[in-house]
Amino acid sequence: MARPATGKTPNRNVRVPDEIWQGAQQRAAAEGRTLSDVIVSYLRRYGAGRPATARAAAALASPLED
């Protein structure tokens, strides 16, 4: 269940294939995290020039298919 909007951060829209989104939602829930928390964590590391993991760094270096 999503938490209520607080108005502290703007909403963003991204296009993500369903199978990736659903897998990420399941893993985040298993870790007791929200998907938003996971995404913000990765974006902070990416913006700071640090890969989250070696696998994530490889994925970021590869072009994505639409």
PDB file with one MODEL, atoms N, CA, C and O in Angstrom:
MODEL        1
ATOM      1  N   MET A   1       0.843  -1.178   0.000  1.00  0.00           N
ATOM      2  CA  MET A   1       0.000   0.000   0.000  1.00  0.00           C
ATOM      3  C   MET A   1       0.887   1.240   0.000  1.00  0.00           C
ATOM      4  O   MET A   1       1.848   1.331   0.763  1.00  0.00           O
ATOM      5  N   ALA A   2       0.558   2.165  -0.844  1.00  0.00           N
ATOM      6  CA  ALA A   2       1.347   3.394  -0.946  1.00  0.00           C
ATOM      7  C   ALA A   2       1.031   4.316   0.227  1.00  0.00           C
ATOM      8  O   ALA A   2      -0.085   4.337   0.748  1.00  0.00           O
ATOM      9  N   ARG A   3       2.033   5.066   0.619  1.00  0.00           N
ATOM     10  CA  ARG A   3       1.796   6.019   1.699  1.00  0.00           C
ATOM     11  C   ARG A   3       1.213   7.295   1.106  1.00  0.00           C
ATOM     12  O   ARG A   3       1.384   7.558  -0.084  1.00  0.00           O
ATOM     13  N   PRO A   4       0.531   8.083   1.918  1.00  0.00           N
ATOM     14  CA  PRO A   4      -0.070   9.312   1.399  1.00  0.00           C
ATOM     15  C   PRO A   4       0.991  10.299   0.923  1.00  0.00           C
ATOM     16  O   PRO A   4       2.091  10.359   1.473  1.00  0.00           O
ATOM     17  N   ALA A   5       0.653  11.058  -0.085  1.00  0.00           N
ATOM     18  CA  ALA A   5       1.573  12.077  -0.601  1.00  0.00           C
ATOM     19  C   ALA A   5       1.781  13.150   0.462  1.00  0.00           C
ATOM     20  O   ALA A   5       0.825  13.629   1.071  1.00  0.00           O
ATOM     21  N   THR A   6       3.026  13.514   0.674  1.00  0.00           N
ATOM     22  CA  THR A   6       3.341  14.537   1.672  1.00  0.00           C
ATOM     23  C   THR A   6       3.571  15.894   1.038  1.00  0.00           C
ATOM     24  O   THR A   6       3.548  16.913   1.728  1.00  0.00           O
ATOM     25  N   GLY A   7       3.791  15.920  -0.269  1.00  0.00           N
ATOM     26  CA  GLY A   7       4.055  17.172  -0.940  1.00  0.00           C
ATOM     27  C   GLY A   7       5.482  17.654  -0.797  1.00  0.00           C
ATOM     28  O   GLY A   7       5.813  18.746  -1.259  1.00  0.00           O
ATOM     29  N   LYS A   8       6.336  16.861  -0.167  1.00  0.00           N
ATOM     30  CA  LYS A   8       7.715  17.288   0.064  1.00  0.00           C
ATOM     31  C   LYS A   8       8.611  17.058  -1.145  1.00  0.00           C
ATOM     32  O   LYS A   8       9.605  17.762  -1.324  1.00  0.00           O
ATOM     33  N   THR A   9       8.275  16.101  -1.954  1.00  0.00           N
ATOM     34  CA  THR A   9       9.057  15.848  -3.168  1.00  0.00           C
ATOM     35  C   THR A   9       8.095  15.730  -4.346  1.00  0.00           C
ATOM     36  O   THR A   9       6.984  15.223  -4.189  1.00  0.00           O
ATOM     37  N   PRO A  10       8.509  16.188  -5.515  1.00  0.00           N
ATOM     38  CA  PRO A  10       7.625  16.093  -6.681  1.00  0.00           C
ATOM     39  C   PRO A  10       7.528  14.650  -7.173  1.00  0.00           C
ATOM     40  O   PRO A  10       8.464  13.864  -7.031  1.00  0.00           O
ATOM     41  N   ASN A  11       6.380  14.323  -7.752  1.00  0.00           N
ATOM     42  CA  ASN A  11       6.215  13.022  -8.394  1.00  0.00           C
ATOM     43  C   ASN A  11       6.951  13.040  -9.728  1.00  0.00           C
ATOM     44  O   ASN A  11       6.990  14.063 -10.412  1.00  0.00           O
ATOM     45  N   ARG A  12       7.530  11.908 -10.090  1.00  0.00           N
ATOM     46  CA  ARG A  12       8.222  11.755 -11.376  1.00  0.00           C
ATOM     47  C   ARG A  12       7.581  10.596 -12.123  1.00  0.00           C
ATOM     48  O   ARG A  12       7.078   9.657 -11.507  1.00  0.00           O
ATOM     49  N   ASN A  13       7.599  10.661 -13.428  1.00  0.00           N
ATOM     50  CA  ASN A  13       7.072   9.580 -14.253  1.00  0.00           C
ATOM     51  C   ASN A  13       8.212   8.933 -15.019  1.00  0.00           C
ATOM     52  O   ASN A  13       9.031   9.617 -15.633  1.00  0.00           O
ATOM     53  N   VAL A  14       8.257   7.619 -14.976  1.00  0.00           N
ATOM     54  CA  VAL A  14       9.238   6.874 -15.755  1.00  0.00           C
ATOM     55  C   VAL A  14       8.538   5.709 -16.426  1.00  0.00           C
ATOM     56  O   VAL A  14       7.507   5.231 -15.953  1.00  0.00           O
ATOM     57  N   ARG A  15       9.104   5.260 -17.523  1.00  0.00           N
ATOM     58  CA  ARG A  15       8.564   4.102 -18.230  1.00  0.00           C
ATOM     59  C   ARG A  15       9.448   2.912 -17.906  1.00  0.00           C
ATOM     60  O   ARG A  15      10.646   2.924 -18.185  1.00  0.00           O
ATOM     61  N   VAL A  16       8.855   1.887 -17.315  1.00  0.00           N
ATOM     62  CA  VAL A  16       9.575   0.686 -16.907  1.00  0.00           C
ATOM     63  C   VAL A  16       8.748  -0.522 -17.337  1.00  0.00           C
ATOM     64  O   VAL A  16       7.547  -0.565 -17.074  1.00  0.00           O
ATOM     65  N   PRO A  17       9.369  -1.507 -17.996  1.00  0.00           N
ATOM     66  CA  PRO A  17       8.621  -2.707 -18.367  1.00  0.00           C
ATOM     67  C   PRO A  17       8.019  -3.379 -17.123  1.00  0.00           C
ATOM     68  O   PRO A  17       8.624  -3.384 -16.051  1.00  0.00           O
ATOM     69  N   ASP A  18       6.820  -3.943 -17.290  1.00  0.00           N
ATOM     70  CA  ASP A  18       6.097  -4.545 -16.170  1.00  0.00           C
ATOM     71  C   ASP A  18       6.909  -5.579 -15.410  1.00  0.00           C
ATOM     72  O   ASP A  18       6.901  -5.587 -14.179  1.00  0.00           O
ATOM     73  N   GLU A  19       7.614  -6.458 -16.128  1.00  0.00           N
ATOM     74  CA  GLU A  19       8.345  -7.529 -15.435  1.00  0.00           C
ATOM     75  C   GLU A  19       9.470  -6.976 -14.554  1.00  0.00           C
ATOM     76  O   GLU A  19       9.768  -7.545 -13.504  1.00  0.00           O
ATOM     77  N   ILE A  20      10.085  -5.887 -14.968  1.00  0.00           N
ATOM     78  CA  ILE A  20      11.129  -5.257 -14.152  1.00  0.00           C
ATOM     79  C   ILE A  20      10.493  -4.587 -12.938  1.00  0.00           C
ATOM     80  O   ILE A  20      10.979  -4.735 -11.817  1.00  0.00           O
ATOM     81  N   TRP A  21       9.408  -3.852 -13.164  1.00  0.00           N
ATOM     82  CA  TRP A  21       8.732  -3.144 -12.075  1.00  0.00           C
ATOM     83  C   TRP A  21       8.219  -4.128 -11.019  1.00  0.00           C
ATOM     84  O   TRP A  21       8.414  -3.918  -9.822  1.00  0.00           O
ATOM     85  N   GLN A  22       7.572  -5.187 -11.463  1.00  0.00           N
ATOM     86  CA  GLN A  22       7.000  -6.159 -10.534  1.00  0.00           C
ATOM     87  C   GLN A  22       8.084  -6.880  -9.735  1.00  0.00           C
ATOM     88  O   GLN A  22       7.934  -7.096  -8.532  1.00  0.00           O
ATOM     89  N   GLY A  23       9.167  -7.250 -10.401  1.00  0.00           N
ATOM     90  CA  GLY A  23      10.269  -7.891  -9.693  1.00  0.00           C
ATOM     91  C   GLY A  23      10.884  -6.968  -8.654  1.00  0.00           C
ATOM     92  O   GLY A  23      11.221  -7.396  -7.549  1.00  0.00           O
ATOM     93  N   ALA A  24      11.028  -5.699  -9.017  1.00  0.00           N
ATOM     94  CA  ALA A  24      11.591  -4.726  -8.081  1.00  0.00           C
ATOM     95  C   ALA A  24      10.644  -4.491  -6.907  1.00  0.00           C
ATOM     96  O   ALA A  24      11.095  -4.353  -5.770  1.00  0.00           O
ATOM     97  N   GLN A  25       9.348  -4.444  -7.168  1.00  0.00           N
ATOM     98  CA  GLN A  25       8.368  -4.280  -6.090  1.00  0.00           C
ATOM     99  C   GLN A  25       8.434  -5.453  -5.114  1.00  0.00           C
ATOM    100  O   GLN A  25       8.396  -5.262  -3.899  1.00  0.00           O
ATOM    101  N   GLN A  26       8.531  -6.654  -5.651  1.00  0.00           N
ATOM    102  CA  GLN A  26       8.591  -7.846  -4.801  1.00  0.00           C
ATOM    103  C   GLN A  26       9.847  -7.845  -3.938  1.00  0.00           C
ATOM    104  O   GLN A  26       9.786  -8.148  -2.746  1.00  0.00           O
ATOM    105  N   ARG A  27      10.974  -7.508  -4.535  1.00  0.00           N
ATOM    106  CA  ARG A  27      12.219  -7.496  -3.760  1.00  0.00           C
ATOM    107  C   ARG A  27      12.188  -6.397  -2.695  1.00  0.00           C
ATOM    108  O   ARG A  27      12.598  -6.622  -1.556  1.00  0.00           O
ATOM    109  N   ALA A  28      11.706  -5.221  -3.063  1.00  0.00           N
ATOM    110  CA  ALA A  28      11.624  -4.128  -2.096  1.00  0.00           C
ATOM    111  C   ALA A  28      10.728  -4.533  -0.920  1.00  0.00           C
ATOM    112  O   ALA A  28      11.074  -4.289   0.236  1.00  0.00           O
ATOM    113  N   ALA A  29       9.588  -5.144  -1.212  1.00  0.00           N
ATOM    114  CA  ALA A  29       8.677  -5.572  -0.146  1.00  0.00           C
ATOM    115  C   ALA A  29       9.343  -6.617   0.748  1.00  0.00           C
ATOM    116  O   ALA A  29       9.187  -6.584   1.968  1.00  0.00           O
ATOM    117  N   ALA A  30      10.082  -7.539   0.143  1.00  0.00           N
ATOM    118  CA  ALA A  30      10.775  -8.571   0.921  1.00  0.00           C
ATOM    119  C   ALA A  30      11.829  -7.958   1.842  1.00  0.00           C
ATOM    120  O   ALA A  30      12.131  -8.506   2.903  1.00  0.00           O
ATOM    121  N   GLU A  31      12.381  -6.823   1.431  1.00  0.00           N
ATOM    122  CA  GLU A  31      13.395  -6.127   2.241  1.00  0.00           C
ATOM    123  C   GLU A  31      12.766  -5.117   3.195  1.00  0.00           C
ATOM    124  O   GLU A  31      13.479  -4.451   3.945  1.00  0.00           O
ATOM    125  N   GLY A  32      11.434  -4.996   3.174  1.00  0.00           N
ATOM    126  CA  GLY A  32      10.756  -4.042   4.036  1.00  0.00           C
ATOM    127  C   GLY A  32      10.950  -2.604   3.604  1.00  0.00           C
ATOM    128  O   GLY A  32      10.927  -1.693   4.432  1.00  0.00           O
ATOM    129  N   ARG A  33      11.141  -2.396   2.310  1.00  0.00           N
ATOM    130  CA  ARG A  33      11.373  -1.058   1.767  1.00  0.00           C
ATOM    131  C   ARG A  33      10.290  -0.735   0.759  1.00  0.00           C
ATOM    132  O   ARG A  33       9.593  -1.628   0.276  1.00  0.00           O
ATOM    133  N   THR A  34      10.149   0.539   0.442  1.00  0.00           N
ATOM    134  CA  THR A  34       9.264   0.932  -0.650  1.00  0.00           C
ATOM    135  C   THR A  34      10.093   0.983  -1.924  1.00  0.00           C
ATOM    136  O   THR A  34      11.312   1.149  -1.884  1.00  0.00           O
ATOM    137  N   LEU A  35       9.424   0.840  -3.035  1.00  0.00           N
ATOM    138  CA  LEU A  35      10.128   0.934  -4.311  1.00  0.00           C
ATOM    139  C   LEU A  35      10.665   2.348  -4.507  1.00  0.00           C
ATOM    140  O   LEU A  35      11.730   2.530  -5.096  1.00  0.00           O
ATOM    141  N   SER A  36       9.947   3.334  -4.026  1.00  0.00           N
ATOM    142  CA  SER A  36      10.422   4.714  -4.100  1.00  0.00           C
ATOM    143  C   SER A  36      11.745   4.863  -3.350  1.00  0.00           C
ATOM    144  O   SER A  36      12.668   5.510  -3.845  1.00  0.00           O
ATOM    145  N   ASP A  37      11.842   4.271  -2.162  1.00  0.00           N
ATOM    146  CA  ASP A  37      13.074   4.327  -1.379  1.00  0.00           C
ATOM    147  C   ASP A  37      14.235   3.685  -2.144  1.00  0.00           C
ATOM    148  O   ASP A  37      15.347   4.214  -2.153  1.00  0.00           O
ATOM    149  N   VAL A  38      13.972   2.554  -2.780  1.00  0.00           N
ATOM    150  CA  VAL A  38      15.004   1.861  -3.554  1.00  0.00           C
ATOM    151  C   VAL A  38      15.475   2.737  -4.716  1.00  0.00           C
ATOM    152  O   VAL A  38      16.675   2.886  -4.946  1.00  0.00           O
ATOM    153  N   ILE A  39      14.526   3.307  -5.437  1.00  0.00           N
ATOM    154  CA  ILE A  39      14.868   4.133  -6.599  1.00  0.00           C
ATOM    155  C   ILE A  39      15.666   5.362  -6.182  1.00  0.00           C
ATOM    156  O   ILE A  39      16.671   5.690  -6.812  1.00  0.00           O
ATOM    157  N   VAL A  40      15.230   6.041  -5.131  1.00  0.00           N
ATOM    158  CA  VAL A  40      15.945   7.230  -4.654  1.00  0.00           C
ATOM    159  C   VAL A  40      17.364   6.860  -4.221  1.00  0.00           C
ATOM    160  O   VAL A  40      18.310   7.596  -4.499  1.00  0.00           O
ATOM    161  N   SER A  41      17.512   5.732  -3.547  1.00  0.00           N
ATOM    162  CA  SER A  41      18.837   5.275  -3.110  1.00  0.00           C
ATOM    163  C   SER A  41      19.768   5.060  -4.300  1.00  0.00           C
ATOM    164  O   SER A  41      20.916   5.505  -4.283  1.00  0.00           O
ATOM    165  N   TYR A  42      19.278   4.384  -5.324  1.00  0.00           N
ATOM    166  CA  TYR A  42      20.095   4.152  -6.514  1.00  0.00           C
ATOM    167  C   TYR A  42      20.417   5.458  -7.238  1.00  0.00           C
ATOM    168  O   TYR A  42      21.542   5.656  -7.696  1.00  0.00           O
ATOM    169  N   LEU A  43      19.430   6.346  -7.339  1.00  0.00           N
ATOM    170  CA  LEU A  43      19.671   7.617  -8.030  1.00  0.00           C
ATOM    171  C   LEU A  43      20.672   8.493  -7.284  1.00  0.00           C
ATOM    172  O   LEU A  43      21.469   9.195  -7.907  1.00  0.00           O
ATOM    173  N   ARG A  44      20.636   8.457  -5.955  1.00  0.00           N
ATOM    174  CA  ARG A  44      21.633   9.211  -5.180  1.00  0.00           C
ATOM    175  C   ARG A  44      23.034   8.714  -5.492  1.00  0.00           C
ATOM    176  O   ARG A  44      23.940   9.511  -5.738  1.00  0.00           O
ATOM    177  N   ARG A  45      23.214   7.402  -5.483  1.00  0.00           N
ATOM    178  CA  ARG A  45      24.529   6.826  -5.765  1.00  0.00           C
ATOM    179  C   ARG A  45      24.952   7.141  -7.208  1.00  0.00           C
ATOM    180  O   ARG A  45      26.105   7.495  -7.455  1.00  0.00           O
ATOM    181  N   TYR A  46      24.033   7.014  -8.137  1.00  0.00           N
ATOM    182  CA  TYR A  46      24.328   7.279  -9.543  1.00  0.00           C
ATOM    183  C   TYR A  46      24.711   8.741  -9.739  1.00  0.00           C
ATOM    184  O   TYR A  46      25.685   9.045 -10.428  1.00  0.00           O
ATOM    185  N   GLY A  47      23.951   9.639  -9.139  1.00  0.00           N
ATOM    186  CA  GLY A  47      24.220  11.074  -9.252  1.00  0.00           C
ATOM    187  C   GLY A  47      25.547  11.466  -8.626  1.00  0.00           C
ATOM    188  O   GLY A  47      26.179  12.438  -9.040  1.00  0.00           O
ATOM    189  N   ALA A  48      25.964  10.696  -7.619  1.00  0.00           N
ATOM    190  CA  ALA A  48      27.242  10.969  -6.954  1.00  0.00           C
ATOM    191  C   ALA A  48      28.409  10.286  -7.669  1.00  0.00           C
ATOM    192  O   ALA A  48      29.559  10.398  -7.245  1.00  0.00           O
ATOM    193  N   GLY A  49      28.098   9.576  -8.763  1.00  0.00           N
ATOM    194  CA  GLY A  49      29.159   8.919  -9.522  1.00  0.00           C
ATOM    195  C   GLY A  49      29.594   7.584  -8.952  1.00  0.00           C
ATOM    196  O   GLY A  49      30.642   7.060  -9.330  1.00  0.00           O
ATOM    197  N   ARG A  50      28.796   7.023  -8.040  1.00  0.00           N
ATOM    198  CA  ARG A  50      29.133   5.737  -7.433  1.00  0.00           C
ATOM    199  C   ARG A  50      28.115   4.700  -7.874  1.00  0.00           C
ATOM    200  O   ARG A  50      26.914   4.903  -7.695  1.00  0.00           O
ATOM    201  N   PRO A  51      28.567   3.598  -8.445  1.00  0.00           N
ATOM    202  CA  PRO A  51      27.619   2.538  -8.785  1.00  0.00           C
ATOM    203  C   PRO A  51      27.098   1.865  -7.511  1.00  0.00           C
ATOM    204  O   PRO A  51      27.841   1.703  -6.543  1.00  0.00           O
ATOM    205  N   ALA A  52      25.837   1.481  -7.516  1.00  0.00           N
ATOM    206  CA  ALA A  52      25.247   0.817  -6.350  1.00  0.00           C
ATOM    207  C   ALA A  52      25.881  -0.555  -6.142  1.00  0.00           C
ATOM    208  O   ALA A  52      26.171  -0.936  -5.007  1.00  0.00           O
ATOM    209  N   THR A  53      26.095  -1.283  -7.202  1.00  0.00           N
ATOM    210  CA  THR A  53      26.758  -2.584  -7.164  1.00  0.00           C
ATOM    211  C   THR A  53      27.447  -2.785  -8.503  1.00  0.00           C
ATOM    212  O   THR A  53      27.199  -2.038  -9.450  1.00  0.00           O
ATOM    213  N   ALA A  54      28.297  -3.772  -8.588  1.00  0.00           N
ATOM    214  CA  ALA A  54      28.961  -4.058  -9.861  1.00  0.00           C
ATOM    215  C   ALA A  54      27.922  -4.433 -10.912  1.00  0.00           C
ATOM    216  O   ALA A  54      28.038  -4.025 -12.068  1.00  0.00           O
ATOM    217  N   ARG A  55      26.906  -5.206 -10.524  1.00  0.00           N
ATOM    218  CA  ARG A  55      25.873  -5.611 -11.479  1.00  0.00           C
ATOM    219  C   ARG A  55      25.074  -4.395 -11.946  1.00  0.00           C
ATOM    220  O   ARG A  55      24.750  -4.276 -13.128  1.00  0.00           O
ATOM    221  N   ALA A  56      24.756  -3.492 -11.013  1.00  0.00           N
ATOM    222  CA  ALA A  56      24.015  -2.287 -11.383  1.00  0.00           C
ATOM    223  C   ALA A  56      24.845  -1.409 -12.302  1.00  0.00           C
ATOM    224  O   ALA A  56      24.317  -0.819 -13.244  1.00  0.00           O
ATOM    225  N   ALA A  57      26.142  -1.320 -12.033  1.00  0.00           N
ATOM    226  CA  ALA A  57      27.019  -0.516 -12.871  1.00  0.00           C
ATOM    227  C   ALA A  57      27.041  -1.074 -14.299  1.00  0.00           C
ATOM    228  O   ALA A  57      27.017  -0.313 -15.266  1.00  0.00           O
ATOM    229  N   ALA A  58      27.087  -2.393 -14.424  1.00  0.00           N
ATOM    230  CA  ALA A  58      27.075  -3.011 -15.747  1.00  0.00           C
ATOM    231  C   ALA A  58      25.747  -2.748 -16.467  1.00  0.00           C
ATOM    232  O   ALA A  58      25.721  -2.494 -17.672  1.00  0.00           O
ATOM    233  N   ALA A  59      24.661  -2.813 -15.717  1.00  0.00           N
ATOM    234  CA  ALA A  59      23.341  -2.564 -16.311  1.00  0.00           C
ATOM    235  C   ALA A  59      23.217  -1.111 -16.760  1.00  0.00           C
ATOM    236  O   ALA A  59      22.643  -0.833 -17.813  1.00  0.00           O
ATOM    237  N   LEU A  60      23.749  -0.189 -15.972  1.00  0.00           N
ATOM    238  CA  LEU A  60      23.677   1.218 -16.341  1.00  0.00           C
ATOM    239  C   LEU A  60      24.523   1.517 -17.567  1.00  0.00           C
ATOM    240  O   LEU A  60      24.214   2.434 -18.327  1.00  0.00           O
ATOM    241  N   ALA A  61      25.576   0.759 -17.762  1.00  0.00           N
ATOM    242  CA  ALA A  61      26.452   0.976 -18.906  1.00  0.00           C
ATOM    243  C   ALA A  61      25.862   0.408 -20.192  1.00  0.00           C
ATOM    244  O   ALA A  61      26.267   0.805 -21.285  1.00  0.00           O
ATOM    245  N   SER A  62      24.913  -0.510 -20.076  1.00  0.00           N
ATOM    246  CA  SER A  62      24.291  -1.135 -21.239  1.00  0.00           C
ATOM    247  C   SER A  62      23.082  -0.343 -21.682  1.00  0.00           C
ATOM    248  O   SER A  62      22.297   0.112 -20.849  1.00  0.00           O
ATOM    249  N   PRO A  63      22.919  -0.170 -22.991  1.00  0.00           N
ATOM    250  CA  PRO A  63      21.733   0.532 -23.459  1.00  0.00           C
ATOM    251  C   PRO A  63      20.482  -0.299 -23.172  1.00  0.00           C
ATOM    252  O   PRO A  63      20.502  -1.526 -23.273  1.00  0.00           O
ATOM    253  N   LEU A  64      19.395   0.384 -22.814  1.00  0.00           N
ATOM    254  CA  LEU A  64      18.130  -0.293 -22.529  1.00  0.00           C
ATOM    255  C   LEU A  64      17.294  -0.376 -23.788  1.00  0.00           C
ATOM    256  O   LEU A  64      17.351   0.504 -24.648  1.00  0.00           O
ATOM    257  N   GLU A  65      16.521  -1.437 -23.889  1.00  0.00           N
ATOM    258  CA  GLU A  65      15.579  -1.572 -24.995  1.00  0.00           C
ATOM    259  C   GLU A  65      14.257  -0.960 -24.608  1.00  0.00           C
ATOM    260  O   GLU A  65      13.845  -1.063 -23.452  1.00  0.00           O
ATOM    261  N   ASP A  66      13.573  -0.317 -25.558  1.00  0.00           N
ATOM    262  CA  ASP A  66      12.231   0.234 -25.286  1.00  0.00           C
ATOM    263  C   ASP A  66      11.184  -0.822 -25.466  1.00  0.00           C
ATOM    264  O   ASP A  66       9.997  -0.552 -25.283  1.00  0.00           O
TER     265      ASP A  66
ENDMDL
END
